[in-house]
Amino acid sequence: MIGSLDVVLLVLSVVCAVAAVQVRDLLASVVLLAAFSLFMCLLWTELGAVDVAFTEAAVGAGVTTVLFVITVYKTDRVSRD
């Protein structure tokens, strides 16, 4: 049976993913993707897949977010259209 914490983390993950696609500011999108990675890490931990959660935390929330932030600061943040 799916626990209530699992459902909450799943809903928060979906909300962050949809918001990251919809937002116009690139830095806000990067922050939302980092939050998505955090919620996925917590969800994997709750489901008992600690090795997957550790990889998600290291790669998804760590390295990828840093690379995205560096890329955003080297480009224009807001779309012109």
Backbone as XML, in Angstrom:
<?xml version="1.0"?>
<chain id="A" units="angstrom">
  <residue number="1" name="MET">
    <atom name="N" x="0.837" y="-1.176" z="0.000"/>
    <atom name="CA" x="0.000" y="0.000" z="0.000"/>
    <atom name="C" x="0.885" y="1.243" z="0.000"/>
  </residue>
  <residue number="2" name="ILE">
    <atom name="N" x="0.479" y="2.234" z="-0.734"/>
    <atom name="CA" x="1.236" y="3.466" z="-0.827"/>
    <atom name="C" x="0.941" y="4.331" z="0.385"/>
  </residue>
  <residue number="3" name="GLY">
    <atom name="N" x="2.017" y="4.764" z="1.059"/>
    <atom name="CA" x="1.857" y="5.592" z="2.239"/>
    <atom name="C" x="1.533" y="7.036" z="1.895"/>
  </residue>
  <residue number="4" name="SER">
    <atom name="N" x="1.045" y="7.757" z="2.871"/>
    <atom name="CA" x="0.666" y="9.148" z="2.625"/>
    <atom name="C" x="1.883" y="10.019" z="2.330"/>
  </residue>
  <residue number="5" name="LEU">
    <atom name="N" x="3.034" y="9.718" z="2.952"/>
    <atom name="CA" x="4.249" y="10.473" z="2.671"/>
    <atom name="C" x="4.703" y="10.263" z="1.232"/>
  </residue>
  <residue number="6" name="ASP">
    <atom name="N" x="4.559" y="9.034" z="0.721"/>
    <atom name="CA" x="4.913" y="8.749" z="-0.667"/>
    <atom name="C" x="4.053" y="9.556" z="-1.631"/>
  </residue>
  <residue number="7" name="VAL">
    <atom name="N" x="2.780" y="9.661" z="-1.350"/>
    <atom name="CA" x="1.868" y="10.415" z="-2.211"/>
    <atom name="C" x="2.212" y="11.898" z="-2.184"/>
  </residue>
  <residue number="8" name="VAL">
    <atom name="N" x="2.504" y="12.415" z="-1.010"/>
    <atom name="CA" x="2.860" y="13.834" z="-0.895"/>
    <atom name="C" x="4.136" y="14.125" z="-1.671"/>
  </residue>
  <residue number="9" name="LEU">
    <atom name="N" x="5.151" y="13.284" z="-1.526"/>
    <atom name="CA" x="6.406" y="13.491" z="-2.252"/>
    <atom name="C" x="6.210" y="13.363" z="-3.756"/>
  </residue>
  <residue number="10" name="LEU">
    <atom name="N" x="5.373" y="12.449" z="-4.171"/>
    <atom name="CA" x="5.095" y="12.285" z="-5.594"/>
    <atom name="C" x="4.370" y="13.498" z="-6.164"/>
  </residue>
  <residue number="11" name="VAL">
    <atom name="N" x="3.392" y="14.004" z="-5.431"/>
    <atom name="CA" x="2.654" y="15.190" z="-5.888"/>
    <atom name="C" x="3.583" y="16.398" z="-5.955"/>
  </residue>
  <residue number="12" name="LEU">
    <atom name="N" x="4.428" y="16.579" z="-4.951"/>
    <atom name="CA" x="5.377" y="17.688" z="-4.973"/>
    <atom name="C" x="6.364" y="17.562" z="-6.134"/>
  </residue>
  <residue number="13" name="SER">
    <atom name="N" x="6.779" y="16.349" z="-6.449"/>
    <atom name="CA" x="7.676" y="16.129" z="-7.582"/>
    <atom name="C" x="7.010" y="16.514" z="-8.897"/>
  </residue>
  <residue number="14" name="VAL">
    <atom name="N" x="5.766" y="16.109" z="-9.066"/>
    <atom name="CA" x="5.043" y="16.436" z="-10.297"/>
    <atom name="C" x="4.812" y="17.948" z="-10.404"/>
  </residue>
  <residue number="15" name="VAL">
    <atom name="N" x="4.467" y="18.583" z="-9.302"/>
    <atom name="CA" x="4.250" y="20.033" z="-9.305"/>
    <atom name="C" x="5.538" y="20.761" z="-9.685"/>
  </residue>
  <residue number="16" name="CYS">
    <atom name="N" x="6.660" y="20.344" z="-9.128"/>
    <atom name="CA" x="7.940" y="20.974" z="-9.467"/>
    <atom name="C" x="8.300" y="20.755" z="-10.928"/>
  </residue>
  <residue number="17" name="ALA">
    <atom name="N" x="8.057" y="19.565" z="-11.449"/>
    <atom name="CA" x="8.379" y="19.290" z="-12.849"/>
    <atom name="C" x="7.527" y="20.126" z="-13.795"/>
  </residue>
  <residue number="18" name="VAL">
    <atom name="N" x="6.241" y="20.223" z="-13.532"/>
    <atom name="CA" x="5.356" y="21.016" z="-14.388"/>
    <atom name="C" x="5.702" y="22.500" z="-14.279"/>
  </residue>
  <residue number="19" name="ALA">
    <atom name="N" x="5.972" y="22.970" z="-13.081"/>
    <atom name="CA" x="6.318" y="24.381" z="-12.895"/>
    <atom name="C" x="7.652" y="24.716" z="-13.564"/>
  </residue>
  <residue number="20" name="ALA">
    <atom name="N" x="8.605" y="23.797" z="-13.548"/>
    <atom name="CA" x="9.899" y="24.048" z="-14.185"/>
    <atom name="C" x="9.751" y="24.204" z="-15.691"/>
  </residue>
  <residue number="21" name="VAL">
    <atom name="N" x="8.803" y="23.520" z="-16.282"/>
    <atom name="CA" x="8.569" y="23.642" z="-17.717"/>
    <atom name="C" x="7.802" y="24.921" z="-18.035"/>
  </residue>
  <residue number="22" name="GLN">
    <atom name="N" x="6.912" y="25.347" z="-17.152"/>
    <atom name="CA" x="6.041" y="26.480" z="-17.424"/>
    <atom name="C" x="6.685" y="27.843" z="-17.138"/>
  </residue>
  <residue number="23" name="VAL">
    <atom name="N" x="7.631" y="27.908" z="-16.235"/>
    <atom name="CA" x="8.196" y="29.190" z="-15.824"/>
    <atom name="C" x="9.077" y="29.763" z="-16.939"/>
  </residue>
  <residue number="24" name="ARG">
    <atom name="N" x="9.111" y="31.093" z="-17.054"/>
    <atom name="CA" x="9.851" y="31.751" z="-18.124"/>
    <atom name="C" x="11.292" y="32.072" z="-17.733"/>
  </residue>
  <residue number="25" name="ASP">
    <atom name="N" x="11.574" y="32.229" z="-16.447"/>
    <atom name="CA" x="12.910" y="32.568" z="-15.972"/>
    <atom name="C" x="13.757" y="31.297" z="-15.861"/>
  </residue>
  <residue number="26" name="LEU">
    <atom name="N" x="14.939" y="31.327" z="-16.471"/>
    <atom name="CA" x="15.779" y="30.129" z="-16.491"/>
    <atom name="C" x="16.313" y="29.768" z="-15.111"/>
  </residue>
  <residue number="27" name="LEU">
    <atom name="N" x="16.681" y="30.746" z="-14.307"/>
    <atom name="CA" x="17.194" y="30.456" z="-12.973"/>
    <atom name="C" x="16.107" y="29.856" z="-12.086"/>
  </residue>
  <residue number="28" name="ALA">
    <atom name="N" x="14.896" y="30.356" z="-12.212"/>
    <atom name="CA" x="13.777" y="29.773" z="-11.459"/>
    <atom name="C" x="13.528" y="28.332" z="-11.895"/>
  </residue>
  <residue number="29" name="SER">
    <atom name="N" x="13.683" y="28.079" z="-13.178"/>
    <atom name="CA" x="13.524" y="26.718" z="-13.678"/>
    <atom name="C" x="14.594" y="25.783" z="-13.108"/>
  </residue>
  <residue number="30" name="VAL">
    <atom name="N" x="15.813" y="26.274" z="-12.994"/>
    <atom name="CA" x="16.897" y="25.468" z="-12.415"/>
    <atom name="C" x="16.611" y="25.175" z="-10.947"/>
  </residue>
  <residue number="31" name="VAL">
    <atom name="N" x="16.118" y="26.152" z="-10.224"/>
    <atom name="CA" x="15.786" y="25.948" z="-8.808"/>
    <atom name="C" x="14.657" y="24.922" z="-8.662"/>
  </residue>
  <residue number="32" name="LEU">
    <atom name="N" x="13.672" y="25.008" z="-9.538"/>
    <atom name="CA" x="12.577" y="24.034" z="-9.498"/>
    <atom name="C" x="13.060" y="22.627" z="-9.853"/>
  </residue>
  <residue number="33" name="LEU">
    <atom name="N" x="13.985" y="22.515" z="-10.785"/>
    <atom name="CA" x="14.539" y="21.193" z="-11.104"/>
    <atom name="C" x="15.372" y="20.642" z="-9.954"/>
  </residue>
  <residue number="34" name="ALA">
    <atom name="N" x="16.059" y="21.514" z="-9.231"/>
    <atom name="CA" x="16.791" y="21.073" z="-8.038"/>
    <atom name="C" x="15.826" y="20.590" z="-6.964"/>
  </residue>
  <residue number="35" name="ALA">
    <atom name="N" x="14.705" y="21.294" z="-6.809"/>
    <atom name="CA" x="13.684" y="20.856" z="-5.853"/>
    <atom name="C" x="13.084" y="19.522" z="-6.283"/>
  </residue>
  <residue number="36" name="PHE">
    <atom name="N" x="12.877" y="19.354" z="-7.592"/>
    <atom name="CA" x="12.394" y="18.076" z="-8.111"/>
    <atom name="C" x="13.360" y="16.946" z="-7.751"/>
  </residue>
  <residue number="37" name="SER">
    <atom name="N" x="14.650" y="17.186" z="-7.933"/>
    <atom name="CA" x="15.648" y="16.170" z="-7.586"/>
    <atom name="C" x="15.647" y="15.867" z="-6.098"/>
  </residue>
  <residue number="38" name="LEU">
    <atom name="N" x="15.447" y="16.904" z="-5.286"/>
    <atom name="CA" x="15.382" y="16.693" z="-3.842"/>
    <atom name="C" x="14.182" y="15.831" z="-3.463"/>
  </residue>
  <residue number="39" name="PHE">
    <atom name="N" x="13.024" y="16.149" z="-4.024"/>
    <atom name="CA" x="11.832" y="15.355" z="-3.706"/>
    <atom name="C" x="11.967" y="13.920" z="-4.212"/>
  </residue>
  <residue number="40" name="MET">
    <atom name="N" x="12.589" y="13.744" z="-5.374"/>
    <atom name="CA" x="12.806" y="12.385" z="-5.875"/>
    <atom name="C" x="13.782" y="11.623" z="-4.978"/>
  </residue>
  <residue number="41" name="CYS">
    <atom name="N" x="14.788" y="12.313" z="-4.480"/>
    <atom name="CA" x="15.727" y="11.688" z="-3.547"/>
    <atom name="C" x="15.012" y="11.237" z="-2.283"/>
  </residue>
  <residue number="42" name="LEU">
    <atom name="N" x="14.156" y="12.087" z="-1.754"/>
    <atom name="CA" x="13.384" y="11.708" z="-0.566"/>
    <atom name="C" x="12.424" y="10.562" z="-0.853"/>
  </residue>
  <residue number="43" name="LEU">
    <atom name="N" x="11.833" y="10.574" z="-2.035"/>
    <atom name="CA" x="10.917" y="9.497" z="-2.407"/>
    <atom name="C" x="11.653" y="8.170" z="-2.541"/>
  </residue>
  <residue number="44" name="TRP">
    <atom name="N" x="12.825" y="8.185" z="-3.170"/>
    <atom name="CA" x="13.610" y="6.948" z="-3.285"/>
    <atom name="C" x="14.030" y="6.437" z="-1.906"/>
  </residue>
  <residue number="45" name="THR">
    <atom name="N" x="14.376" y="7.351" z="-1.012"/>
    <atom name="CA" x="14.746" y="6.937" z="0.343"/>
    <atom name="C" x="13.560" y="6.314" z="1.061"/>
  </residue>
  <residue number="46" name="GLU">
    <atom name="N" x="12.394" y="6.932" z="0.914"/>
    <atom name="CA" x="11.178" y="6.406" z="1.546"/>
    <atom name="C" x="10.822" y="5.027" z="0.999"/>
  </residue>
  <residue number="47" name="LEU">
    <atom name="N" x="11.100" y="4.787" z="-0.271"/>
    <atom name="CA" x="10.788" y="3.492" z="-0.878"/>
    <atom name="C" x="11.850" y="2.422" z="-0.588"/>
  </residue>
  <residue number="48" name="GLY">
    <atom name="N" x="12.946" y="2.831" z="0.062"/>
    <atom name="CA" x="13.953" y="1.857" z="0.464"/>
    <atom name="C" x="15.104" y="1.694" z="-0.509"/>
  </residue>
  <residue number="49" name="ALA">
    <atom name="N" x="15.161" y="2.494" z="-1.539"/>
    <atom name="CA" x="16.252" y="2.415" z="-2.517"/>
    <atom name="C" x="17.282" y="3.493" z="-2.180"/>
  </residue>
  <residue number="50" name="VAL">
    <atom name="N" x="18.052" y="3.235" z="-1.131"/>
    <atom name="CA" x="18.986" y="4.238" z="-0.627"/>
    <atom name="C" x="20.109" y="4.500" z="-1.627"/>
  </residue>
  <residue number="51" name="ASP">
    <atom name="N" x="20.555" y="3.482" z="-2.354"/>
    <atom name="CA" x="21.616" y="3.687" z="-3.335"/>
    <atom name="C" x="21.159" y="4.580" z="-4.486"/>
  </residue>
  <residue number="52" name="VAL">
    <atom name="N" x="19.933" y="4.415" z="-4.924"/>
    <atom name="CA" x="19.381" y="5.274" z="-5.972"/>
    <atom name="C" x="19.189" y="6.688" z="-5.438"/>
  </residue>
  <residue number="53" name="ALA">
    <atom name="N" x="18.757" y="6.809" z="-4.192"/>
    <atom name="CA" x="18.570" y="8.129" z="-3.579"/>
    <atom name="C" x="19.899" y="8.865" z="-3.451"/>
  </residue>
  <residue number="54" name="PHE">
    <atom name="N" x="20.939" y="8.143" z="-3.082"/>
    <atom name="CA" x="22.259" y="8.770" z="-2.968"/>
    <atom name="C" x="22.755" y="9.249" z="-4.326"/>
  </residue>
  <residue number="55" name="THR">
    <atom name="N" x="22.546" y="8.460" z="-5.358"/>
    <atom name="CA" x="22.944" y="8.862" z="-6.704"/>
    <atom name="C" x="22.122" y="10.055" z="-7.176"/>
  </residue>
  <residue number="56" name="GLU">
    <atom name="N" x="20.840" y="10.061" z="-6.893"/>
    <atom name="CA" x="19.988" y="11.199" z="-7.263"/>
    <atom name="C" x="20.431" y="12.467" z="-6.550"/>
  </residue>
  <residue number="57" name="ALA">
    <atom name="N" x="20.797" y="12.348" z="-5.286"/>
    <atom name="CA" x="21.253" y="13.517" z="-4.533"/>
    <atom name="C" x="22.579" y="14.033" z="-5.072"/>
  </residue>
  <residue number="58" name="ALA">
    <atom name="N" x="23.485" y="13.138" z="-5.381"/>
    <atom name="CA" x="24.806" y="13.553" z="-5.850"/>
    <atom name="C" x="24.757" y="14.122" z="-7.262"/>
  </residue>
  <residue number="59" name="VAL">
    <atom name="N" x="24.093" y="13.432" z="-8.154"/>
    <atom name="CA" x="24.077" y="13.844" z="-9.555"/>
    <atom name="C" x="22.946" y="14.828" z="-9.838"/>
  </residue>
  <residue number="60" name="GLY">
    <atom name="N" x="21.730" y="14.484" z="-9.442"/>
    <atom name="CA" x="20.576" y="15.306" z="-9.772"/>
    <atom name="C" x="20.556" y="16.641" z="-9.056"/>
  </residue>
  <residue number="61" name="ALA">
    <atom name="N" x="20.672" y="16.606" z="-7.749"/>
    <atom name="CA" x="20.588" y="17.847" z="-6.980"/>
    <atom name="C" x="21.933" y="18.544" z="-6.848"/>
  </residue>
  <residue number="62" name="GLY">
    <atom name="N" x="23.013" y="17.823" z="-7.018"/>
    <atom name="CA" x="24.330" y="18.420" z="-6.834"/>
    <atom name="C" x="24.982" y="18.901" z="-8.107"/>
  </residue>
  <residue number="63" name="VAL">
    <atom name="N" x="25.538" y="17.982" z="-8.848"/>
    <atom name="CA" x="26.344" y="18.317" z="-10.019"/>
    <atom name="C" x="25.519" y="18.990" z="-11.115"/>
  </residue>
  <residue number="64" name="THR">
    <atom name="N" x="24.361" y="18.440" z="-11.420"/>
    <atom name="CA" x="23.533" y="18.993" z="-12.496"/>
    <atom name="C" x="23.076" y="20.410" z="-12.173"/>
  </residue>
  <residue number="65" name="THR">
    <atom name="N" x="22.689" y="20.661" z="-10.938"/>
    <atom name="CA" x="22.246" y="22.001" z="-10.553"/>
    <atom name="C" x="23.381" y="23.004" z="-10.669"/>
  </residue>
  <residue number="66" name="VAL">
    <atom name="N" x="24.566" y="22.642" z="-10.241"/>
    <atom name="CA" x="25.718" y="23.545" z="-10.355"/>
    <atom name="C" x="26.021" y="23.841" z="-11.816"/>
  </residue>
  <residue number="67" name="LEU">
    <atom name="N" x="26.011" y="22.825" z="-12.663"/>
    <atom name="CA" x="26.271" y="23.048" z="-14.088"/>
    <atom name="C" x="25.191" y="23.910" z="-14.731"/>
  </residue>
  <residue number="68" name="PHE">
    <atom name="N" x="23.933" y="23.704" z="-14.367"/>
    <atom name="CA" x="22.848" y="24.525" z="-14.905"/>
    <atom name="C" x="22.980" y="25.977" z="-14.461"/>
  </residue>
  <residue number="69" name="VAL">
    <atom name="N" x="23.321" y="26.211" z="-13.192"/>
    <atom name="CA" x="23.466" y="27.585" z="-12.700"/>
    <atom name="C" x="24.612" y="28.286" z="-13.412"/>
  </residue>
  <residue number="70" name="ILE">
    <atom name="N" x="25.728" y="27.607" z="-13.609"/>
    <atom name="CA" x="26.847" y="28.193" z="-14.345"/>
    <atom name="C" x="26.430" y="28.533" z="-15.768"/>
  </residue>
  <residue number="71" name="THR">
    <atom name="N" x="25.683" y="27.650" z="-16.398"/>
    <atom name="CA" x="25.220" y="27.899" z="-17.761"/>
    <atom name="C" x="24.249" y="29.068" z="-17.817"/>
  </residue>
  <residue number="72" name="VAL">
    <atom name="N" x="23.350" y="29.174" z="-16.853"/>
    <atom name="CA" x="22.385" y="30.276" z="-16.833"/>
    <atom name="C" x="23.101" y="31.610" z="-16.669"/>
  </residue>
  <residue number="73" name="TYR">
    <atom name="N" x="24.126" y="31.671" z="-15.824"/>
    <atom name="CA" x="24.832" y="32.931" z="-15.636"/>
    <atom name="C" x="25.663" y="33.325" z="-16.850"/>
  </residue>
  <residue number="74" name="LYS">
    <atom name="N" x="25.931" y="32.391" z="-17.738"/>
    <atom name="CA" x="26.651" y="32.709" z="-18.965"/>
    <atom name="C" x="25.709" y="33.052" z="-20.120"/>
  </residue>
  <residue number="75" name="THR">
    <atom name="N" x="24.399" y="32.965" z="-19.896"/>
    <atom name="CA" x="23.409" y="33.294" z="-20.924"/>
    <atom name="C" x="22.440" y="34.335" z="-20.393"/>
  </residue>
  <residue number="76" name="ASP">
    <atom name="N" x="21.489" y="34.742" z="-21.247"/>
    <atom name="CA" x="20.416" y="35.634" z="-20.807"/>
    <atom name="C" x="19.402" y="34.810" z="-20.027"/>
  </residue>
  <residue number="77" name="ARG">
    <atom name="N" x="18.941" y="35.359" z="-18.888"/>
    <atom name="CA" x="18.045" y="34.590" z="-18.019"/>
    <atom name="C" x="16.614" y="34.574" z="-18.499"/>
  </residue>
  <residue number="78" name="VAL">
    <atom name="N" x="16.110" y="35.649" z="-19.052"/>
    <atom name="CA" x="14.707" y="35.759" z="-19.403"/>
    <atom name="C" x="14.548" y="35.684" z="-20.912"/>
  </residue>
  <residue number="79" name="SER">
    <atom name="N" x="13.563" y="34.931" z="-21.334"/>
    <atom name="CA" x="13.280" y="34.805" z="-22.767"/>
    <atom name="C" x="12.761" y="36.119" z="-23.324"/>
  </residue>
  <residue number="80" name="ARG">
    <atom name="N" x="13.112" y="36.406" z="-24.567"/>
    <atom name="CA" x="12.708" y="37.663" z="-25.198"/>
    <atom name="C" x="11.334" y="37.582" z="-25.836"/>
  </residue>
  <residue number="81" name="ASP">
    <atom name="N" x="10.814" y="36.408" z="-26.107"/>
    <atom name="CA" x="9.521" y="36.283" z="-26.800"/>
    <atom name="C" x="8.347" y="36.229" z="-25.886"/>
  </residue>
</chain>
